[in-house]
Amino acid sequence: MCLAIPGKITSITDEGEMTRRGSVDFSGVTKEISLAFVPEAKVGDHVLVHVGFAISTIDEAEAQEIFRMLAEMDELGELEDSAT
């Protein structure tokens, strides 16, 4: 199953519209993500990430609700496994 996972942007590298990248924190796991599809996103925003691309911005409440549902479904294991 493919899911979009919420994360919080902690830094942005603005190398141009199509190469814009940022560090995104997924509850303690930080990954480098493409921000090309969300040019409006800024540090501190929450984004939904799918296969290394932020696909939309969301508010913090929605991000927390998605994390709660994923934990309930036990779908966070892959994210946690990749941190080791």
Secondary structure as the mmCIF struct_conf table of DSSP 4:
data_model
#
loop_
_struct_conf.conf_type_id
_struct_conf.id
_struct_conf.beg_label_comp_id
_struct_conf.beg_label_asym_id
_struct_conf.beg_label_seq_id
_struct_conf.end_label_comp_id
_struct_conf.end_label_asym_id
_struct_conf.end_label_seq_id
STRN STRN1 ILE A 5 THR A 13
BEND BEND1 GLU A 15 GLU A 15
TURN_TY1_P TURN_TY1_P1 GLU A 17 THR A 19
STRN STRN2 ARG A 21 PHE A 26
TURN_TY1_P TURN_TY1_P2 SER A 27 GLY A 28
STRN STRN3 VAL A 29 SER A 34
TURN_TY1_P TURN_TY1_P3 ALA A 36 PHE A 37
TURN_TY1_P TURN_TY1_P4 PRO A 39 GLU A 40
TURN_TY1_P TURN_TY1_P5 VAL A 43 GLY A 44
STRN STRN4 HIS A 46 HIS A 50
TURN_TY1_P TURN_TY1_P6 VAL A 51 GLY A 52
STRN STRN5 PHE A 53 ILE A 58
HELX_RH_AL_P HELX_RH_AL_P1 GLU A 60 GLU A 72
TURN_TY1_P TURN_TY1_P7 MET A 73 ASP A 74
HELX_RH_AL_P HELX_RH_AL_P2 GLY A 77 ASP A 81
TURN_TY1_P TURN_TY1_P8 SER A 82 ALA A 83
#
